[in-house]
Amino acid sequence: MELILDGVRKAFWLLVTSDPEVMGITLLSLRVSGLATLVSLIIGVSTGTLVALTRFPGRGLVVSLINTGMGLPPVVVGLFVTILLWRSGPLGFLGMLYTPGAMILAQAVIATPIVMGITLAAMQQLPKKLRLQILALGATRLQLAWILTKEARLPLLAAVMAGFGGVISEVGASIMVGGNIKGYSRVLTTATVMEASRGNFDMAIALGLILLVLAFAVNLVLTRIQQKERPR
Amino acid sequence: MSRPGAIIEGRGLRVTRGGSVIVDVPSFTVEEGEVLSLIGPNGAGKTTLLQTLSYLTKPFEGELFFRGRKVGPECPVLTYRRAIAMVFQEPLLFDSTVFENVASGLKIRGMKRGAIREAVTESLGRFGIAHLSDRSARSLSGGEAQRTSLARAFAIRPDILLLDEPFASLDPRSREPLIEDMQAVVKSTGTTAVLVTHDLLESLRLSDRIAVMDRGRILQTGPPEEVLNAPVDEFVATFVGTGTILKGQVVRNGRDTATLSVSGREIESAGSFPVGSHVILCIRPENITLSVPAATLREDGAPVTSARNVFAGTVTRVTPMGFYQKVGLDCGFPLVSYVTMQSRESLKLARGRSITVSFKATAVHVIKKD
């Protein structure tokens, strides 16, 4: 009990004094996961919409692959990206391994199928005739996709939440491709793992709390938007 | 080349799904400025034909011409689609305000803001929903939502309006005024419209021409009164509520009339037909008059009525149908007549009652059987 209370007290102090190391780690976490989510949104929403709107041979397989991808183990993604970026690997020449860039790449790989899957489901939930109606209003294919995306904006917010929530709390891939380098590629999750293994529970608790608050805050904002838009 | 006056012409239109033919229409035209309705039972292919005309659902076989230009090679599909507007049974509104909904087709066309405002305001006014402009489309009643959907379609000033059962899911209170408003807008703008409906009354009321469909084919196309009074076959006759459909054989031809034998009785019809040929007789229930036996005979026994066909009959059944009474009769052959509640009481119509049945030779429509 003493251990926990002491840890919480020290953690609180670290937060109140906005300890530069803690702040640095937090900002990097936000930046890496935010960018990864953005990348996954761009790829996931467009591809998800495309798959939802077109019929092609092997579509069923693609859909089930996307759905499987929604549950990709981060460690496997980390391994895959590590091999990809390894000095002698296919993308080794980029020299990206153990950089924040590599972490963004790995996290984007994790978040993209999540966003894609939710987009696909959201688009398929719209009335089938809505597509005909939009085309009958004279829309081009691109305008059709844009209007449908706007119509599915509420479930798409869920995709943002799920994507961001998934990657900000992910540790396996980040530690593998980022290397948890102090002041460079150390994020909330990797730092928490390290501090806890060292027995620095005050620091670990502080980082863990920030992670919780962040995840909560992002979801709160998005949920509020969603609730406001919801019909009475 | 397509015919002048035709705004849409279809040739060899055929839609097959999973091996079965859903639409098979060798030739089809919609005239400039007319309201044409496609009627028929469920599964007749009305909606599929409409969607083929809208060029929205492919694949289909055949060619479509818009004002004489073939859609695809001579008239780009997008140009064609932007000449049409479509309204479905469901309002299919976007999750935004009524104004934004009505503006959507214009926005898609890249119209300037000021022009959009003007066109939207006009369209909202035409459908009496100007006061709903800022309301969320989600908060509308069924009637208001369908008004918004129609206003959205009219805002783009379409050359052709395609309507897929737009009034089918409305309650009578919002349905009636909306049909009237739409009719007024169609008339005043001279918009060509194709209406899909399974409601005969609705199509009789709105259309310049009616096309009756069954199992993917168009059986008859013509003005409402023609389809009603001169159905081309038994299916159309049944669908338009002919009531009495009898099988007969031509006995002889007189001056302007033919005598037909039905179950041993003789019925006179207008026209002349090859003697001995088998025919089908159609008599609409509203053209059959019932009277008390004594009233139709003069003292010398001759009928008072000018109708050529007078029979003694027995009432087999009286069914109240809301505003009128459906009376089943047996005159040696079955007949169906409609009477008002008042007539039912004054004629004391009930099962077993003897009654005089009369109808004119011109009330008998004859279909030649081959």
Interface residues (C-beta under 8 A of the other chain):
Chain A: P127 K129 L130 L132 Q133 L135 A136 L137 G138 A139 T140 Q143 I147 K150 E151 R153 P231 R232
Chain B: Q51 S54 L56 T57 L78 R81 R82 I84 A85 M86 F88 E90 L92 F94 D95 S104 G105 I108 R109 S136 R138 S139 R152 I156 L162
